[in-house]
Amino acid sequence: MLKLSPEVLVCGAGCAGLGAALAAARQGASTLLVERAPFAGGIITCAGLPYFDGIARKQDNRIVVRGIALELLTELGVAKMSDTHVARHNAPIHSVERFKLVADRLLTAEPKLQTLFHAFAVDVGRRGDRISHVVVATKAGLLRIEPKVVIDSTGDADVAARAEVPLDASKEYMPMSMHFRIGNVRQHPELRRLAREATTAGHQEGLYQSYYGPGLSFFFADDEAYVHAVRVTADATDPLDLTRAEMQGRHDAYAMWEVWKKRVPGFENSYFISSGPYLGIRESRRIVGEYVLTEHDIKDQKSFDDAVATGCWYLDLHPSYATAGTANVAPGALGGLDGFQPDHYDIPYRSLLARKVSNLLVAGRCHSATRMAASSTRVTVTAMAMGQAAGAAAAFCCAKGKTPQEIHGRDVRDILDRQHAGPFRGENAS
């Protein structure tokens, strides 16, 4: 079995992993980034979600996350590094394909960073309280990776689970979404209302399963609808259940478009362009870390002396089928389960630290948070911010000969400050 020994191994190149790998390599740590897909970006590129959710506060579009997230948005032509505000709080981008290219360019520009697509962690070895190695599956066979520090940014806490750290998994998961795109759509003032009515009728006729919205946007072109509307409930950590869900999602997306084409003026000459390569997954496993961020922390805007990132998304807990018949969360509803909108809040370094394993950091939607708190922290830019913090921490540990457990969040925040990143400092922040 071929062996590699980078200082930092980042598993998963989604929003968190992209931020982590760039941050670690830019600080001089030899870094290996592995990803199951053929591109980085996670839900942005794998599901097709064109939003930088969490970049800015909803009430005034004030940017609260800078660093690598704002760098990416700048590279995409949506903002500038000097900006203090964006035009829309979730800063939609106009090309998912361009995001892939920007990510490729940034990853290949770092001499200390090696990227390996079509690869994912399948096993973990431990020696005492340390991960000694991670086994990665590739088309060429198995690779044995022996890093000093591991960052789990898989979304599903795959590495943490195999390292047998404490985990939190809900009795039910938020549904996944299959995003899709439709071409040659004629916009008019009644389009969204008529689409909603037709979607409800199609669901009542049993043509597809649960849905929400539908959300119809025209970010990519004036005649191209980007749609988020399909809900599919499954366990993303169960390969059989995930396979079923992917098939169901594609079926429901296409069936929904067929309903609109037949019944909604504006769609009569439309065509189905594509569905996302993957379902968008909102929730699966989370670690129980050194600190568990709670919804009360978010609502109280609690300050942490080890804060390393900022969140600002609302408590966005989508209903599953099990709860879809209860008040306020019937099919068609967006969230409905709490919905509290914070101004902004701290994310502590300790929520990235796994218990019982000294050289593991976890970033993204699988970090240590309650289910309700994670419904806010799971979004794209908040994950990027956690990833950059984890990457900065990992590189610092390698340089100092320490473990992530042996350093303080203040040390990480000092590094992030020098990178014009880290937690939001208030209205006078640049």
Secondary structure, 3 states (H helix, E strand, C coil): CEEECCCEEEECCCHHHHHHHHHHHHCCCCEEEECCCCCCCCHHHHHCCCCCCCCECCCCCEECCCHHHHHHHHHCCCCCCCCCECCCCCCCCCCHHHHHHHHHHHHHCCCCEEEECCCEEEEEEEECCEEEEEEEEECCEEEEECCCEEEECCCCCHHHHHCCCCEECCCCCCCEECCEEEECCCCCCCHHHHHHHHHHHHHHCCCCCCEEEEEEEEEEECCEEEEEEECECCCCCCHHHHHHHHHHHHHHHHHHHHHHHHHCCCCCCCEEEEECCCCECCCCCEECECCCECHHHHHCCCCCCCEEEEECCCCEECCCHHHCCCCCCCCECCCCEECCCCCCEEEEHHHHEECCCCCEEECCCCCCECHHHHHHHCCHHHHHHHHHHHHHHHHHHHHHCCCHHHCCHHHHHHHHHHCCCCCCCCCCCC
